[in-house]
Amino acid sequence: MTTAAPAQRTVLERFPAGHPRGSWPADEYAAAQRAQGIDARVVMDLVSDEFLVVAGASSQ
């Protein structure tokens, strides 16, 4: 049985999930990072209840 190593990711910024605008601030930040050429996307961290903007994340 072969298991793949988890993809290396860097958290660029954290946004509280309870924000009145939801994930919009995280989405806007990720879009700004992509405009600068950084492969950024938003993921939800259920443990910390935060939206994370991560770089270097491969789709899973």
Long-range contacts (C-beta under 8 A, 24 or more apart in sequence): 7-56, 7-57, 7-58, 7-60, 8-56, 9-54, 9-55, 9-56, 9-57, 10-54, 10-55, 10-56, 11-52, 11-53, 11-54, 12-38, 12-40, 12-53, 12-54, 12-55, 13-52, 13-53, 14-45, 14-48, 14-50, 14-51, 14-52, 14-53, 15-50, 15-51, 15-52, 15-53, 16-49, 16-50, 16-51, 17-44, 17-49, 17-50, 17-51, 18-49, 23-51, 25-51, 26-51, 26-52, 26-53, 29-53
